[in-house]
Amino acid sequence: MKSSVTKRSILVRGHKTSVSLEEAFWIAVKEISGERGTTPSALVSDIDRRRQLGNLSSAIRLFVLDHFRTAAGAMRSTDSLRPPDVTF
């Protein structure tokens, strides 16, 4: 399977830079920024500001992974509050 890595230019903290990510991660960045009422550039700038190690592409991937893991965990804890389905 061929990787769908796409290189895009994006404004990060006032500087134009190129970031290479798989298309699924670009879609996730757009989705998350939309949920937060911000732009992809502002979201990536925030990720860049907070990262401690690694390159920006890796930091974005880890941020997206953490975002969806957290969302999945919240869904699991909500599901545990529902009574179990009973079938007769």
Order of alpha helices (4+ residues) and beta strands (2+ residues): beta-beta-alpha-alpha-alpha
